Amino acid sequence: MAQQFAQHDFVTRVDFVVELASRLHAYGTTAHRLEGAVTAVAAKLGLECGAWSNPTGMILSFGQSGRAPHDTVRVVRLSPGETDLYKLCEADRIADDVVTGQMDLEEGHRALQALDRPGSWRGRAMAIFAFGLTAAAVAGLWRLPWLDIATAGLTGVLLGLLDLATQNRPRLKEASDALAAMFAGGIAVLVASFIGPLNLNTVIISSLIVLMPGMALTNAVNELTNQNLVSGTARFAGAMSTILKLAIGMMVALTAAEMIGLQPQIRPLRPQPDWVEWIALLLGAFAFAVLFRSNRRHYPLVMLSAASGYLISKFVGGAWGSTAGVFVAALVMTAAGNAYARWFNLPGALVRLPGIVMLVPGSASLRGLLAVVQEQSMGAGQAAALAALNILLALVAGLLFGNILIPTRRNL
């Protein structure tokens, strides 16, 4: 197959592979999957490629098959990627079309660059709505009272607006996590002080659920187990810094409320019946389909995957313990994603990522850090920290064994 690209200029082929690698990085692909995908495409184009990826950049070395290796090196500086399932599928389709000869290299390069087009106002409005819907759905899954659910949902919408406002403001973007947590904490304190009692910390965590770095923590440990040590370590440090910023913002809000004399009413209560959890699951699955920016025709698949992962974890966990539930859910959804990629020639991420998103340990990690700060005792957050560690280990084990159960033929 590489022979058909021999007439193309070496630099043209390199430019296409670099553009593809940059796209995959921007759309949230983990290091080992990105490196595998880029190396495979390069080989089909008649190139020898050595790829090294980390959360903030890539180094790609290229040589031409049959010649001296590593004729050129490209160093690309990038911002950490965010999951975008629609653009990931499009980049995968363009790469397939190029290597199969349905699209030439120049046309493929232009098609990849065209993915940069800005989102529509409707897409931005849907994303803001999804922030609030996700927060309310998570509160519903935890069976919180109606006031708690409403507070979390309203706060989520406001945080969606804040996220949109800070996207093109680099200085604000650096502190956006802390600002979001401060706003969420402030709103929860005001509601609990003047309207009615809340499960205060739980409502704040529900409001911030979209910003939790649970997926980043899972990807970090997954990369470490795949021997991508630099990328895994950097991603883990980034996730921990996000948790720290969220905790700082929450503590600023709670401390400020105490200083001005507000006394929020706190009442731990989970009174909701089963049907609330089922509706919350449906709404949460839809919200994640929007937040993952999947194509509309993939919404049913993404929603089914998200709901399946949660339900497997719930029912298996009820029988054999929560850790076993998370492990089995991760294993099944990873294997299902690999099978989907084999049968439908589309990225398995469409099944795998939504399938584990409701299992990741972001909220448990933040809860543990908050307990330590609020109680000023390492022992106070020990149970939550241990729970987060158990979830993380079970998830990574499920991902590893899922790949063994049904190996993937596609890196994405």
N, C-alpha and C positions, 0 to 999 in steps of 0.2 A: 504493500500500500504506500510505503514511503516514496517509491519511485515516481508516483504521479505528481509529487510536489517538488521533484528535482528541478523543474524549470523555474520555480519561484525563487526569488532572491533570498539569500540566507537571512538578511536583516528583516525582510517582510515576514518570514516565518517566526523569527524571534519576537518581533513586535506583536504578532497575534497571540503567542503563548503568554507574553508578559501581560497583555491586556486581559486575557482570560484569567490568569492568576490573580490579577488585581480585583477583578469582578468577584471571583469566588471568595477572596478574602473579605471584601466589602459586605458580602451577603452572609457572613457569619460561619463560614466553613472552618472546621478545626484543622490544626496543622497537618496531622497525618493524612487526613482525607484530601486536603488541598494538594499536598505534595504528591500523593499518589495519582490524583487526577491530572495534574499538570505534567508529570513525568510520562503518563500514558499518552496524552495528546501529543506531546513533543515527539515521542518515539514514532507515532503514526505520521508525523510531518517530516520524518527523516532527521530529527535532531537528537542529540544526546543532552539531556538536561539534568542538572543537579539543583534541586530546590530546597531552600531552607526558609521556613516561615515562622514568624512569631506574631503576637497580637498587634504590633505596631509597624510591621514591615516585612520585607522579603529580600532574600538574595538568591538570584537565579543565574546559574552558569550554563552556557550553551556551547556545544560543539556540533559539527556536522558528521553524520555517520560515515565511517571510513576515513576520517581525517583526524588531525590532532585534536584532542578533546579540549573543551573549555576555551573556545576561541573568543568568547565575549562574556562579560559578567554584567548583570543589571542589578542595581541596588534600588529598591523601591520603598519609600517611606509612606506609610498609610496609617489612617486612624483605625482604632479597633472596630471590627465589623459588627453589624446588627442583622439579625435574621430577617431575610426577605425571600420567602419561598417562591413567589412569582418570578422574581428576577433570577433566582438560582435556577429554576426550571428553564427559563429562557436562555441563560448562558449555557446550560447543559445542552439544550436543543441546538443552539448555534454551533457549538463545538462539534456535535455529532454531524450536523449538515456539512461542516467544512471537511472533516476527515473522511466522510463518505462521498465527497465530490459534488454534493447538491448545491454547494455555495463556495465561491472561491475565497481566497484568503482576504483580499481587500474588502469584499462585500461582508465577510464575517467580522472583520475588524470594525467596519462602520456600524454593523448591527449591534455589536457589543457596546460601542460608544453611545449608540442611540438609547441604551437603557438608562442613561443619565437624565433623561427628560424629567422635569419636576412633576411631582404628584399634583393631582387636581384638588380643588377646594373640597370636593366631595370626599376624596380619600382622607384628607386632613380632618374633616369633620367626623368621619367614621372612626378615625384613630382616637380622637378625643372622647367620643362616645364609648369606645371600647375600654378606655382607661376606667371610666366610671362603672361600666357593666362588669368588668373583671373584678373590681374591688367589691361591688355589691354581691357578685356571685360567690366569691371566696367567703365573704361573711355569711352567706346563706349556707354554703357547704359546712361551715363551722356551727351552723344552727344558732346564730346570734339573734337577739330580739330585733323587732322591726326597726326601732329607732337606731340601733347599731348598723343595720343593713343600709338604711337610708343615709346615715352619716357617712359611712364608707363610700357609698356610691356617689354622693355629691362631692366629697373630697376628691375622689378619683377623677371626676370630670374637671375639677379645678386644677389638679395636677397635670392632666392632659393639656390644658391651656398653657400652663407654665412650661411644660416640655416643648410645646410648639413655639412659645415666645423666646426660649433660650437656644433654639437650634442654630440660629445664625448670629449668635452673640457669644463668642469664644470665652470671654471673661466670666459671663454668667453661667455658661455651660459647665465650667470647671466646678462651680459650687452648686450646680442645680440639684444634686442629690440631697445635700444638706438643706437647701432652701425648701425642697419638696417635703422633707421630713419635718422641718420646722412649721410649715403651713399645715400639714396634716395633724401634727401635735396640737397646734394652736386651735384649729377648728374643733377637734375632739374635746379639748379642755373647755372651750366655750359652750359646746352643746351639753357636756356633763355638768357644767356649773349652772346654766340658766334654763335648760329644757328638761333634762332627765338623766338618770344614771346610765352609764355605759360600761361595757368591758373595755376599759380605756386603752390599755396596751394592745389588745387584740384588734380593736377597731382601727387604731393607727397602723398596725402592721397590715391589715386588710387593705387599707387605703393605699399603701405603698407597694402592694404586691407586684405590680408591673415593674417596679424599679429594683426588686430584689435580685441579687446576682446568683440565684440558685443554679441556673443553667450554666453560668460561667464557672462556678465551682465544680460542677459535674464535668464540664469539658476540660477543665484544668487537670483534674485527677485522671481523666481518661487519656489525656495527652501524656501525662507522666507515665502511665502504665504502658503506653505505646512507645516509650523511650524518646519522646519529644520533650526533653528535659527543660530546655531553655523556654520554649513556648509555654509548657505547662506551669513552670514556676512563675513566669511573668503573668499569666492569666490568673493564677491563684492569688498572687499579690494584688492584682487589680480588683478581683472580686472582694478580697478582704478590705481593701481601701474603700470600696463602695459601701460595704456593711458599716465600716467605721464612720463614714460621712453621714449615713442615715441615722446612726445612733447619736451622733453629735447634734444633728438637727432636732431630733426628738427631745434630747435632754435640754437643749436651749429653750424649746417651747415649754416643757414641763417646769424647768427652773424659773423661767420668766413668770409663769402663772403663779408659782409659789411666792415669788418676790412681790407681786402686786396684790396678793391676798386672795386669789381665786381658789376655791375649794371644790374641785370636780367630784361629783358623786360617782363612786365606783361600785359596781355590783356584778359579780361573776354570775352569769345566767345564760343557759342555752336551752330555751323552751320550745324550739320549733319542731313541728312534726316531720315525718319522713318526706312528705310531698314537697316541702320547701327545699330539701336537699336535692331532690330529683330535678326540680325546675332550675335551681341554681346550677346544677351540672350542665344542663342544656344551654343555659345562657352563657356560662363560663366557656363552654366549648366553642360557641359562636364567637365570643369575644376574642379568644385566642386565635381563631382563624383570621380575624381582622388584624390583630396585632402582629401576627406572623406574615401579614401581607400576602396571603395566598391568593391565587387566581379564584375568581368566583366559582368556576366549574369544579374547583378542588375543595370548596367549602365542606360539602358532605363528607369527603374523605378525612379532612383535617379534624372536623368535629367528631366523627366516629372514632378516630385514633385517640383524641384527647379523652373522650368519655371512656373508651375501652381501657386505657391505662389506669384511669382513676378507679374504675369498677373492679378490675383485676386486683389492684392493690387493696381495695376495700374488702372484698370477699375472701381473698386468700389471707389477708392480714387478720380478718376476723377469726379464721380457722387456725392459723399457725403463727400469728404474731405479725406486727407491722413490718418488721425488717424483712421477713419472708415475703410479705405482700409486695413490697417495693422491688425486691429482687425478681420475683416472677413476672411482675408487670414490665420491668425494664427488659428482661430476657425476651418475653413474648413480643413486645413492640419493636425491639431491635431486629429479631428474626423476621417479623412481619414486614418491616421496612426493607430488609434485604430481599425478601421474596417479591415484594412489590416492584423493586428496581429490576429484578431479573425478568419478571413477566410483562411489565408494562413499559420498560425502557425509559423510566423517569426516575429522578432522584429519590432514593429511599427516605430522605429527610422529610418528605411529605407525610410519612407515617411515623417515623422514629421520633422526631422532635416534638410534635404535638402529643405523642404517646407518653412522653416522660415529663412534660412541662409541669403537670400538676403534682409530680412526685419530688421535685428538686428541693433541696434543704435550705433555701434562702430565708424563709420566715423563721425556721427553727434557729438558724445561726444568729439572726438579729435579736430574737427573743432571749437567747443566752447572753449576748453581750449586754443587752439592756438590764437584765437581772443583775449582772455583775456590777454595772455602773450604779444602778439605783440602790442596791443593797450594800455596795462597797465591800463585797465579799466574793472571793473566787468560788466559794462553795455554792453561792446562790444560783449561779448560772451553769453549774456543772451538769445538772440533769438535761437541760436544753442543749448544751454543747455536745453531750454524749449522744443525744437523740439525733442531732444534725450529722454527727460523724457516722452513726449507724446507717442513716438514710443514704449518705454519700457513698459509703462502702458498698451497700446493697445495690445502689444504682450502677456503679461502675462494674461490679461483678456481673450484673445483669447484661450490661452492654457487651462485656467481653465474651460471656458465654453465649449470648445471642448471636454474635458474629461467628462463633464456632458452630452453633446449631445449624444455621443457614448462612454459609459464607456469601459475601457479596461479590458480584462481578463488576460492580460500579462503585467507584470510590465515594461518590456523593450519596 
